[in-house]
């Protein structure tokens, strides 16, 4: 059974209270496959039910009051790709900015199969039971061919989904570096404004490009599998150096001995790596998301991280760096978008690409032609600076 794509702001194909189809699938435990795709197939077309658009003040007051239905609709608004939604989304973010910045931002990554979702569920439940309000932003793999994604985190995290103080929002990764959705930063701000004091950002886990998540979190955890051995040779040094902690997951049953061996080998490896956030020294631990072992100790370490680095002003410095990185990303994305929309590029791109494929142009020459078509005043200078 498949479900239609989540509605755009202004229409609603979901049941009352703005609930997403993914949320209901998780709540029912039905294990629905959710396709996040504008062309998602359905055996019978569903006519969307119109619902009135919320005004700016309704969004602001609803989010400030912690109303989940309003938060979900606000996230849909900021994730919208429609140009007419952008002004309202930016006004909303600006109004809510004074309510943000108080949450702990933790990024969690690791190779597929390491147990990220199970770990996040165990950690999230522990935090909720300790009185925390937890928002999980789970970025799901996106099909490069169709743009669709299977948003399965809500069906995998059924126990966490039932927690009163938890909010899970899956988003398609798209083509963004590191599997971090383009709007994840905006969604984080909305969740903080709604009163969630812990943000857990789960990334796809696709290799060295996962360091992109470092620019939007304070604490970065790398989950690894037991049985280092030859796998140790394949570690991406970049991502290890970005981590504030490493945990060997699945340290239970027959894996226990291998997990402890992996812990020793990774601890030796990171001894020679440059710490991501001096003077914090990353550590390597073992845990079992299945049994809950190591979860309490891990969060105690995160609390110690915020306490020790907060006193030194390092957390504030990280937040300023996150804002600057966000600015750089937005400028880069907008420049690329404007270049691709430029009439000269649209007119010439197919011709230039065909010449490139025939071997008549090199890639730098083809890029030069398109930059000239976009009326870049001095493409040679741009290339020299980039190189």
C-alpha positions in Angstrom: 0.0 0.0 0.0 1.4 3.4 -0.8 0.4 6.8 0.4 0.2 10.0 -1.5 2.9 12.6 -1.1 2.6 15.0 1.8 0.4 18.0 1.0 1.6 21.4 0.1 0.5 24.3 2.2 -3.1 25.2 1.4 -4.3 21.6 0.6 -4.6 18.6 2.8 -4.9 15.0 1.9 -4.3 13.9 5.6 -6.8 13.5 8.4 -7.7 16.4 10.7 -5.3 18.3 12.9 -2.7 18.5 10.1 -1.3 15.1 10.8 1.1 13.8 8.1 0.4 10.4 6.5 3.8 9.2 7.7 2.8 10.0 11.3 -0.4 7.9 11.1 1.5 5.0 9.5 3.9 5.0 12.4 1.2 5.4 15.0 -0.8 2.5 13.6 2.3 0.3 13.3 1.2 -0.7 9.9 4.6 -0.5 8.3 3.4 1.6 5.4 6.0 2.4 2.7 5.8 6.2 2.5 6.9 7.7 -0.9 7.9 11.3 -0.7 7.5 12.0 -4.4 5.3 14.4 -6.3 4.7 11.6 -8.8 3.9 8.9 -6.2 1.6 6.4 -7.7 -1.8 5.6 -6.3 -4.4 3.1 -7.6 -7.1 5.8 -7.4 -6.5 9.6 -7.5 -7.3 11.3 -4.2 -8.9 14.7 -4.5 -7.1 16.9 -1.8 -9.3 18.6 0.7 -8.8 22.3 0.8 -8.0 23.9 4.1 -7.5 27.5 5.0 -4.0 28.8 5.0 -2.7 29.9 8.4 -1.7 33.5 8.8 1.6 34.6 10.2 0.3 35.4 13.6 -1.5 31.9 13.8 1.8 30.2 12.9 3.8 32.3 15.5 1.3 31.8 18.4 0.7 28.1 17.6 4.4 27.3 17.5 5.2 29.3 20.6 2.5 27.3 22.4 4.0 24.0 21.2 1.1 23.0 19.0 2.4 20.0 17.0 -0.2 20.4 14.2 0.9 24.0 13.6 4.5 23.0 13.8 4.0 20.3 11.2 2.2 22.8 8.9 5.0 25.4 9.4 7.6 22.8 8.4 5.6 22.0 5.3 5.6 25.7 4.6 9.4 26.1 4.9 10.1 22.9 2.9 7.8 24.1 0.1 9.5 24.7 -3.2 6.9 27.2 -4.3 8.2 30.8 -4.7 5.0 32.2 -3.3 5.6 30.4 0.0 9.1 31.8 0.6 8.2 35.3 1.8 5.8 33.9 4.5 8.3 31.3 5.5 11.1 33.8 6.0 8.8 36.2 7.9 7.9 33.3 10.2 11.5 32.4 10.8 12.4 36.0 11.6 9.6 36.3 14.1 10.5 33.1 15.8 14.2 33.7 16.0 14.1 35.1 19.6 12.7 31.8 20.7 15.5 29.7 19.2 19.1 28.8 20.3 18.3 27.1 23.6 18.3 23.5 22.4 21.2 21.0 22.3 21.9 20.2 18.7 23.3 16.7 18.2 24.2 15.1 14.9 24.3 11.3 14.6 25.8 9.5 11.6 27.3 6.2 10.6 27.2 3.7 7.7 23.9 2.2 6.7 23.1 -0.8 9.0 25.0 0.5 12.0 21.7 1.0 13.8 21.2 4.8 13.8 17.4 4.7 14.0 17.4 2.1 16.8 20.0 4.1 18.7 18.1 7.4 18.3 14.9 5.7 19.5 16.6 4.4 22.6 18.3 7.7 23.3 15.1 9.7 22.6 13.0 7.5 24.9 15.6 7.9 27.7 15.5 11.7 27.2 11.7 11.9 27.2 11.5 9.8 30.3 14.0 12.2 31.9 11.7 15.2 31.2 13.3 16.4 28.0 11.4 17.4 24.8 13.0 15.7 21.8 12.7 16.5 18.1 14.2 14.0 15.7 15.0 15.3 12.2 15.6 12.2 10.2 17.0 12.6 6.7 16.0 9.8 4.4 17.8 8.6 1.2 16.3 10.1 -2.0 16.1 8.5 -5.4 18.3 10.3 -7.8 16.0 9.1 -10.6 12.5 10.0 -9.3 13.2 12.3 -6.4 11.2 10.0 -4.1 12.2 8.6 -0.7 11.0 6.0 1.6 10.4 7.8 4.9 10.6 4.8 7.2 11.9 6.4 10.4 8.5 6.9 11.9 7.6 3.3 11.3 11.0 2.1 12.8 10.7 4.4 15.8 7.3 3.4 17.0 8.2 3.4 20.7 9.6 6.9 20.5 6.7 8.1 18.3 4.3 7.2 21.2 6.2 9.4 23.6 4.3 12.6 24.5 7.3 14.8 24.4 8.8 13.5 21.1 8.4 14.8 17.6 9.8 13.0 14.5 10.0 14.6 11.2 11.5 12.7 8.3 12.7 14.7 5.3 14.0 13.5 1.9 17.8 14.1 1.5 17.5 15.3 -2.1 20.8 16.0 -3.7 22.3 17.9 -0.8 25.9 17.1 0.2 26.0 14.7 3.1 22.3 13.8 2.9 21.3 16.9 4.9 18.1 18.3 3.5 18.3 21.9 2.3 15.6 23.0 4.8 16.9 21.1 7.8 18.3 24.2 9.4 15.0 26.0 9.1 13.1 23.0 10.5 15.6 23.0 13.5 14.7 26.6 14.3 11.0 25.9 14.2 11.4 22.9 16.5 13.5 25.0 18.9 10.9 27.7 18.9 8.2 25.1 19.7 10.0 24.3 22.9 12.0 21.2 22.0 15.2 21.3 24.0 17.1 18.5 22.3 17.5 18.1 18.5 18.7 14.8 17.2 19.6 15.0 13.5 20.1 11.6 11.8 21.9 11.6 8.5 21.8 9.1 5.6 25.3 7.8 6.2 27.0 7.9 2.8 30.7 8.4 3.6 33.0 11.3 3.9 30.4 13.8 2.7 28.7 13.3 6.0 30.9 15.9 7.5 28.4 18.4 6.0 26.3 17.9 9.1 29.1 19.2 11.3 28.2 22.7 10.2 24.7 22.6 11.8 25.2 20.8 15.1 27.1 21.4 18.3 28.0 17.7 19.1 28.7 15.2 16.4 28.5 11.4 17.1 29.8 8.7 14.8 28.3 5.3 15.3 30.5 2.4 14.1 30.0 -1.4 13.8 31.9 -4.1 15.8 34.8 -5.9 14.3 37.2 -3.2 13.3 40.0 -5.3 11.8 40.4 -4.5 8.1 37.5 -2.0 8.4 39.8 0.3 10.3 41.8 0.8 7.1 38.8 2.0 5.4 37.8 4.7 7.9 37.4 8.1 6.3 39.9 10.2 8.3 37.9 13.4 7.6 34.7 12.1 9.3 36.6 10.7 12.3 38.3 14.0 12.8 34.9 15.7 12.8 33.4 13.5 15.5 33.2 14.5 19.1 32.6 10.9 20.2 32.6 7.5 18.6 30.3 4.7 19.8 30.6 1.0 18.8 27.0 0.0 18.5 25.5 -3.6 18.7 27.8 -4.5 21.6 25.5 -7.3 22.7 25.5 -11.1 22.5 28.2 -12.6 20.3 29.2 -9.2 19.2 30.4 -8.1 22.7 34.0 -9.3 22.3 34.3 -7.8 18.8 32.8 -4.5 19.9 35.4 -4.2 22.8 38.2 -5.0 20.4 36.9 -2.4 17.9 36.7 0.1 20.8 40.4 -0.4 21.5 41.5 -0.1 17.9 39.4 3.0 17.2 40.7 4.6 20.4 44.2 4.1 19.2 43.3 5.5 15.8 41.7 8.7 17.0 44.7 9.3 19.3 46.5 10.5 16.2 43.5 12.6 14.8 43.1 16.3 15.3 40.2 17.0 17.8 37.2 18.6 16.2 36.4 20.9 19.1 39.4 21.7 21.2 40.0 21.4 24.1 37.4 18.5 24.0 39.0 15.2 23.6 36.9 12.6 21.7 36.3 9.3 23.3 35.3 5.8 22.0 32.7 3.8 23.9 30.5 0.8 23.3 26.7 0.6 23.5 23.8 -1.5 22.6 20.8 0.4 21.2 18.9 -2.9 21.5 19.4 -3.4 25.3 20.0 0.3 26.2 23.5 -0.3 27.5 25.7 2.8 27.2 22.8 5.2 26.4 22.7 6.9 29.8 26.5 7.2 29.9 26.5 8.7 26.4 24.1 11.5 27.3 26.0 12.2 30.5 29.0 12.8 28.3 27.0 15.2 26.0 25.9 17.1 29.1 29.5 17.4 30.2 30.5 18.6 26.8 28.0 21.4 26.9 28.9 22.3 30.5 32.7 22.4 30.0 32.7 24.1 26.6 29.8 26.4 27.5 31.9 27.9 30.3 34.7 28.6 27.8 32.3 30.3 25.4 33.0 27.6 22.7 29.3 26.6 22.3 28.5 30.3 21.4 31.4 30.3 19.0 30.1 27.1 17.3 26.7 28.7 16.9 28.2 31.7 15.2 30.1 29.4 12.9 26.9 27.5 12.1 25.2 30.7 11.1 28.1 31.7 8.8 28.1 28.2 7.2 24.4 28.5 6.6 24.9 31.9 4.9 27.7 30.5 2.7 25.5 27.5 1.7 22.5 29.7 0.8 24.7 32.1 -1.3 26.2 29.1 -3.1 22.9 27.5 -3.8 21.3 30.8 -5.0 24.2 31.5 -7.3 24.0 28.0 -8.9 20.2 28.3 -9.2 20.5 31.7 -10.9 23.2 30.5 -13.2 21.0 27.5 -14.2 18.0 29.7 -14.9 19.9 32.3 -16.9 18.4 32.5 -20.4 21.8 32.2 -22.1 22.5 29.0 -20.2 19.1 27.5 -20.9 19.5 28.2 -24.6 23.1 26.9 -24.9 23.4 24.1 -22.3 22.1 21.3 -24.5 24.4 22.3 -27.3 27.5 22.7 -25.1 26.8 19.4 -23.3 26.5 17.6 -26.7 29.8 19.0 -27.8 31.4 17.9 -24.5 30.0 14.3 -25.0 31.4 14.2 -28.6 34.8 15.1 -27.3 34.9 18.5 -29.1 35.2 20.4 -25.8 36.9 19.7 -22.5 34.9 20.2 -19.3 36.7 23.5 -18.4 36.0 24.8 -22.0 32.3 23.8 -21.7 32.0 25.5 -18.4 33.7 28.6 -19.8 31.1 28.7 -22.6 28.2 28.4 -20.2 29.6 31.0 -17.9 30.0 33.3 -20.9 26.4 32.5 -21.9 25.3 33.5 -18.4 27.0 36.9 -19.0 29.6 36.4 -16.3 31.8 39.4 -17.0 35.1 37.7 -16.6 34.7 33.9 -16.5 38.5 33.4 -16.8 39.0 35.2 -13.4 36.2 33.2 -11.8 37.9 29.9 -12.9 41.3 31.0 -11.7 39.8 31.9 -8.3 38.0 28.5 -8.1 41.0 26.6 -9.0 
